[in-house]
Amino acid sequence: MNNTLLRPNSPRRARRIIAIVAGLAAASVALSGCLYSIIPESKPSSSSSLAPDTDGIAEDLLPFYEQTLSWTDCGAFECTMLTAPLDWSDPSAGQIELSVIRQRAESGSAIGSLLTNPGGPGAGGVSLIRDSVDFAVGSALQQQFDVIGFDPRGVGESTAVTCFDDAAMDSYLFDIPTDPRGSDGWTAQRQQWNQQFSDACEANSDGILPFITTENAARDMDLMRAVLGDKQLNYLGYSYGTFLGATYAQLYPERVGRLVLDGAIDPAVSGVDVSTIQAIGFESALRAYMADCLTQSDCPFSGTVDEGMADLGTMLASVERSPLPAADGRLLGADSLLTGIIAALYAQESWPYLSAALTDVLQGNPEIAFQLADFYYNREGGTYLDNSTEAFRAYNCMDYPLETSDEAKAASDARIAAEAPTVAPYWSGPDPCESWPHPPTGTRGAISAEGAAPIVVIGTTNDPATPYEWAVSLADQLSSGVLITRVGEGHTGYNKGNACVDAAVEAYLLQGTVPEDGLRCE
């Protein structure tokens, strides 16, 4: 890995993997794809005829807020396109399109709309609802809400960031530099590849890159709320979606309805610290996996957890020296193997597939490891199913100020080496945002959202991607923050089989019952 801010493309992908491959041989199935379910024909809901909410909207924005959506059937759902300003600070500067999907309330009478965001940044909310609505939102919420998924600006079926074709993306993500890791030649080659990627994004994205920011995406959400006819925003956001939701609350505290932010990101943490804390989080999750693996008969490791981790470090070093060829011609080096490992750490249910992958790597077979890496990048059969990698880069490079302090980077490297020794050798590298064609406009700082209704924040104690400490911090920053703690492994907490978390979230979203602050769900 390099020091790109590593966040999941979708907090629900790690659970989709289980549904997709259940009952199939791990060695032969690709760990990606879509889960489709047969859903009865949608029923009309009361929110479909509501007039847009234009109270307090500036005159130059009224043409956007007064638009009428034209819904069309798309399978068991309804789909539409929403027009938004390209530049919210200058609505006359152009327009973009936002793709929106709706599942009508199954009761036939919606209490309102519930917007959802699966994370990333760069994950598509349209495909989340279309392919796996049950993973996104529990049945109780589906009964009462019109469930809304959307692709944020720059993402998926909305006006999208476009960079490489499939072949060039394969080369960028999987090629191995010719010079030894950490050498001047290795660094120069990585920088060259980053520059080529950035240049392609600028050339192929039709001028939208400066406007792919979380603040603009949050303003898009308010437009969506209003055009759907809701006076306040009800929202369920996962992972990066918590930053999007918190940003919305900061911009529009008076329009906050019931917000749930699950797998929280701390908006005050710098980019360097995000990378540092995530490295430590994945090391912790890897140790939890190892402890469990060593109790299983098919575990490829033996001895103590420390001995197993040392052997895993040896495995990574081995493929670094001698990459393993796959049937499609790619070579599995340490970076791709670590990507596959990380993909499997998002959900404890994926651990058996990680064991299968590592067992095969010991035998010289990289196929399952590549399946896991492909799963992370949403790649299937040599084709990238979405633009999540491009959008991920675009948002992060605009949201996070560049940090060039050698002291800060040295301190980060030292902490990662001490607290995450297994992943440390493969974590650092040139910052890909140094070559981004536009300077960042985002800032890092605490979000208080003074005046907002209660905002529920969920943290999982051994979440590898968004460590628990971030949820504690965000709940403390928010003037109306309420913390729920899920004790366990994996990324995010709601709709993952913990009845305590699910009941608290659903009681809040459905009845407005605010959970006890500090509720701890074992």
C-alpha positions, 0 to 999 in steps of 0.5 A: 500500500502507499499512503493513500487514505485507505477507506472502504469502497463500501462497508457493505461489500465485506458482507456481500462477499459472504452472501455471494460465495456461501456454499461455494468452494472458496478456491474456485469462486470469485469473491465479487458480484451482485446479490439480487433479490426478488422484491414485490412490485413497489407500492405508492407512498405518500411522499411521492406527491410532496411539493419541493421544500423551498423555504429559505432557499436563495433565489439563484438556487430556486431553479434547482430546488423547484425541479420536479423529478421524473421517476421511471421503473428500474426493476423493483425500484424507481430511478431518476436523475437530479440536476445540481449546480456544478459549483454551489458557490456559482450556480450559473457555472454549469450543472451536473446530474445525480443518479437516485434510486428509491424503494417505496415504503413497503407499508404503502405509506411512508413517514418520509425519505431515508437517504443512505450512503455506503461509504468510500468515498466513491462507493455507489449508493444506487447499486447498493440499494439495487443489488443489496438493499437488505444489507443497507437497511433493515426490514423495519426501516424498509417498512416505514421509509422510502429508502433512497440511494444515490451516487454522489457527484463524481461517482457511478451513474452520476456525472462521474470522474473518469481516469483510466481504462481497464488495462491501464487501471490494472497496470496502475494498481497491480504492476510492481516497480522494477527497483527495490522498495524504498529506493530512489528509483522505486519512489520515482516510478511510483510518482510517475505512475501517480502523475499519469493517473492524475493526468488521465483523470484531468483529461477525461473528467470534463472539468469536474475535478475541482468540484468533487468535494464532500462539502459540495456532496453535502449540499447536493444532499440538501437539494435531494432532501428538498426535492423529495419533499422532506422538511428535514433530512433523515439519513443513515451513513456508513464509514465515509458516509459519516463524514458526509453526514456530519458535514451536512449537519454542520452546513444545515443544522436546522434541517437535521432530522434523524441522522445515524452515522455508523463507522465514524470518521473523525473530521479533525484528524489529519491525513497523516494521522488517518493513515497512521491510525488505520495501519494500526487498526488493520494490524489489530484486526489482523491479530484478532484474525490470527488468534481465531485462525490458530484455533481452526484445523485449516489454519495455515499458521501455528504457534502463538499469535506473535509467531503466526504474525511473524510467519505472515510477515515472512510470507509478505516478504517472500512475495515481495522478493519473488512475486507469484504469477497468476493465470491472467498474467498478473504478479502477486507482490506484497502490495496486492497480497496486503490489499487482499488481506485488508479486504477480508478484514472488514468482516469477521465472516470473511476470515475463512476466505483469508485463511484459504487465500494464505494457504494457497499463497504458501503453496505458490497459488495466488488466485484467491488472494487476487480474488480478494484484491479484486473484490476490494477494487470491485474488479471482475473478470478484468473489468472494473464494475464502477469508478470507485477507485477514481472517485476515491482519489478525487474526493480525498485529494480535494478534501484533505490538505497536503501535508509536507512536513518531514517531521510528521511523516517520520513520526507516522512511519515510526509509530506504524513500525512500532505498532503495526510491524506486519503491515508497516513495510508496505504502507508508506509511499509517495502521496498520490495527491501531490500530483493531483491537478487541483489544490485541495479546498477541504480543511480538517477540524472538529464538527459541532453542528450547533443546534442540530437534533440528536445525531447517533454515532456508532463505533465498533471496538475493533473496527479496522477501517474506522477505529473506535476512537474516531466514533468517540471523538465525533460523538464528543465533537457534535453538540448533540452527539449520542454514542452507541458502542458495538463490542466486536470485530469488523467494520460498522455496527448496524444491521450486522446481527447485533440486536441491541444496536439494531433496536436502538437505531431503528427506535430512533429513526422510526420513533425518534427515541434517542438512545442512551448516550454511551449505550454499550452493545456486547 
